[in-house]
Amino acid sequence: QVQLRESGGGSVQTGGSLRLSCAASGYIISRGCMGWFRQAPGKEREGVAAIDSDGGTSYRDSVKGRFTISKDSAENTLYLQMNSLKPEDTAMYYCAADPRFVSGWGKCTPYYYAMEYWGKGTQVTVSS
């Protein structure tokens, strides 16, 4: 059974940094497509960053240059380093994975919402 467990959320001031972690079990993260998504109260869930099986990364425009997605195969953990945080980054952040994803499906991007597995989320709050 695949489980994704996020951690690392918290409250910071504008300009601060946080590092989110997503520990995976029952799934080898070197396979498929993985990503970070977020949802603010009253808003639609949106993709933030994604990483494919080869380590190729993709970001939504609003976080480019500030966020970095990475994965550690030895730890079987996905990360999201978030720097220069802004109040508009406040949201529940979710880790997601799709082991089925292959290159023939297209590109692994933050706009691939059909991920097979999702974590329960970790809250990030940025105050001005």
C-alpha positions as CSV (number, residue, x, y, z in Angstrom):
1,Q,0.0,0.0,0.0
2,V,1.4,3.4,-1.1
3,Q,1.6,6.1,1.6
4,L,2.9,9.6,1.3
5,R,3.5,11.5,4.5
6,E,4.3,15.3,4.4
7,S,6.1,17.2,7.0
8,G,8.0,20.5,7.5
9,G,5.1,23.0,7.2
10,G,4.8,25.9,9.7
11,S,4.4,29.6,10.1
12,V,7.0,32.0,8.8
13,Q,7.2,35.7,8.0
14,T,7.5,37.1,4.5
15,G,10.9,36.4,3.0
16,G,11.4,33.3,5.2
17,S,12.1,29.7,4.1
18,L,10.7,26.3,4.8
19,R,11.7,22.8,3.6
20,L,8.8,20.4,3.0
21,S,9.5,16.6,3.0
22,C,7.4,13.8,1.7
23,A,8.3,10.3,2.9
24,A,7.1,7.6,0.6
25,S,6.3,4.0,1.6
26,G,5.2,1.2,-0.7
27,Y,6.5,3.1,-3.7
28,I,10.0,3.7,-5.1
29,I,10.2,7.4,-5.9
30,S,12.6,6.9,-8.7
31,R,9.7,5.8,-10.8
32,G,7.0,7.8,-12.4
33,C,6.0,11.4,-11.7
34,M,5.9,13.2,-8.4
35,G,4.8,16.7,-7.5
36,W,3.8,19.2,-4.9
37,F,0.4,20.9,-5.0
38,R,-1.3,23.4,-2.8
39,Q,-4.7,24.6,-1.9
40,A,-5.6,27.9,-0.1
41,P,-9.0,28.3,1.6
42,G,-11.7,29.1,-1.0
43,K,-9.4,28.4,-3.9
44,E,-8.8,25.6,-6.4
45,R,-5.9,23.2,-5.8
46,E,-3.0,24.2,-8.0
47,G,0.2,22.5,-8.9
48,V,3.5,24.0,-7.6
49,A,6.3,21.8,-8.9
50,A,6.9,18.4,-10.4
51,I,9.8,16.0,-10.9
52,D,10.1,13.0,-13.3
53,S,11.9,9.7,-13.1
54,D,15.0,11.3,-14.7
55,G,15.1,14.2,-12.2
56,G,13.7,16.7,-14.7
57,T,11.8,19.5,-12.9
58,S,9.0,21.8,-13.8
59,Y,7.5,24.7,-11.8
60,R,4.5,27.1,-12.0
61,D,5.6,30.6,-13.0
62,S,4.8,32.2,-9.6
63,V,7.4,30.0,-7.7
64,K,10.2,29.8,-10.3
65,G,13.4,31.0,-8.8
66,R,12.1,30.7,-5.2
67,F,11.1,27.0,-4.9
68,T,13.2,23.9,-5.6
69,I,11.8,20.4,-5.9
70,S,14.2,17.4,-5.4
71,K,14.2,13.8,-4.4
72,D,16.5,11.5,-2.4
73,S,16.2,7.9,-3.7
74,A,18.3,6.6,-0.7
75,E,15.8,8.2,1.7
76,N,12.8,7.6,-0.6
77,T,11.8,11.1,0.1
78,L,10.6,14.1,-2.0
79,Y,11.5,17.6,-0.9
80,L,10.3,21.2,-1.7
81,Q,12.7,23.9,-0.6
82,M,10.8,27.2,-0.4
83,N,12.7,30.5,-0.2
84,S,11.6,34.1,-0.3
85,L,8.1,33.1,0.9
86,K,5.2,35.4,0.3
87,P,1.8,35.7,2.0
88,E,0.2,34.3,-1.3
89,D,2.1,31.1,-0.7
90,T,-0.1,30.4,2.3
91,A,-1.9,27.1,1.7
92,M,-2.1,23.4,2.5
93,Y,0.7,21.7,0.6
94,Y,0.2,18.2,-0.7
95,C,2.7,15.6,-2.0
96,A,1.5,13.4,-4.9
97,A,2.9,10.6,-6.9
98,D,2.0,8.5,-10.0
99,P,4.1,5.4,-10.4
100,R,2.3,4.6,-13.7
101,F,3.5,7.8,-15.4
102,V,5.8,7.1,-18.4
103,S,7.3,9.5,-20.9
104,G,4.8,8.5,-23.5
105,W,2.1,10.1,-21.5
106,G,3.6,13.5,-22.0
107,K,5.7,15.7,-19.7
108,C,5.5,15.4,-15.9
109,T,4.5,19.0,-14.9
110,P,2.6,20.7,-12.0
111,Y,-0.4,20.7,-14.3
112,Y,-0.8,16.9,-14.2
113,Y,-3.6,16.6,-11.6
114,A,-4.4,12.9,-12.2
115,M,-1.7,11.7,-9.8
116,E,-2.6,8.3,-8.4
117,Y,-1.6,8.8,-4.8
118,W,-1.9,11.9,-2.5
119,G,-0.7,12.7,1.0
120,K,-2.8,14.4,3.6
121,G,-1.0,17.7,3.5
122,T,1.1,20.0,5.6
123,Q,0.1,23.6,6.3
124,V,2.3,26.6,5.3
125,T,1.4,30.0,6.6
126,V,3.3,33.1,5.6
127,S,2.6,36.3,7.5
128,S,3.3,39.8,6.3
